[in-house]
Amino acid sequence: MKKQLLVLGCAALAAFGAACSSDPAYETAVITPMEEPSAQIQQRFAGEIRTLNALEMKQEVLTNCNGVLRYCQGVYNEDQPGKFAILVFLHGFGERGEENLAQLRLAVPEIVKQMREDKRKVIVLAPECPSDQVWAPLHRGGAMGDLMEEPYQALGMIPVLIKKKIEEFNADKKRVYVTGLSMGGYGCWDLLARYGTDIFAAGMPCCGGSDPNRAKAMRDLPVFIFHGSDDVTVPPQLARWMYITMRDAGNEDVHLREYFGVGHNCWDNAYSDKATWEWLFSQRRGHRSKYRVGFQPVGPVTAKQYEKGFGFNGGPRPKGSKPGDGFISAFPSAEEQAKQREWQALESVEPAPAEGEEPAAE
């Protein structure tokens, strides 16, 4: 009885809170500049501070009733016509912290380089996940149906940050994009599944994973998935399975590019490719893009075929391959690795060294 009364009391308080405030997380949100780093932090993160300055980014802090989210912000090509787009980048596991600098180590310099070269009018937001958190549950294989009902604290603050920035810059709310690598790839998937087309025009998860049961929630969302065929940190089967289940759910705007011979670091390939950004920035929420990627996975591929061992890749079909070739295991065997090197040789790509081999001298 006491337990029932407690539940009813909590429900009443929740209803009262909702009546008093439509969105407490947003209405309590305050953005302030980050404090000047201490001498110790400046010495420890000297390289990251140089990157911050070179990218002309500034450090800010979002505080609301749910906690604190630190992030770096860059505003680019303000003199270009039209409204700002917003691009959110989520870093990986090794860049967590409280200094609001570590997330600039990987990918952000290349992303900003591409934005500058292509003169894209965009606000780049790079939040930092606290060192005691992750963006989303990190599943690495098997069934993934136990994702949290509510987002983790840091990730749950990102929609609030986006809304604040849309108002601050009068940005285009139909051109909000998210990408992320590794742990940030999981976070990217999590944001897309939770908020979908209510917030995002498109997403690009790199070497991440998600729950295939959430494919239907992203049925109408353009998604470009990137992964390395030799990734032993986050198995490529997770990317393949998300691609297949989303296609089976009716999503015609989901694409997978799997880089043969590439390990966990597929983001260098993805982010340095002009076509990646052409595809992303052609997307607009509520409008179907006419831009088409220049490749399709070997297929057609269905979940049933996948389970039977139908292999595929995200680039052009390798010369000499045929349906049924390829691999679907999380950690390729020696035989599968040999097949990869054979395909790479056929494609005139320098084969990756076998396990235990020394890389060729420069």
Secondary structure, 3 states (H helix, E strand, C coil): CHHHHHHHHHHHHHHHHHHHCCCHHHHCCEEEECCCCCHHHHHHCHHHHHHHHHCCEEEEEEEECCEEEEEEEEEECCCCCCCCEEEEEECCHHHCCCCCCHHHCCCHHHHHHHHHHCCCCEEEEEEECCCCCCCCCCCCCCCCCCCCCCCCHHHHCHHHHHHHHHHHHCCCCCCEEEEEECHHHHHHHHHHHHHHHHHCCEEEEECCCCCHHHHHHHCCCCEEEEEECCCCCCCHHHHHHHHHHHHHCCCCCEEEEEECCCCCCCHHHHHCCHHHHHHHHCCECCECCCCCCCCCCCCCCCHHHHHCCCCCCCCCCCCCCCCCCCCCCCCCCHHHHHHHHHHHHHCCCCCCCCCCCCCCCC
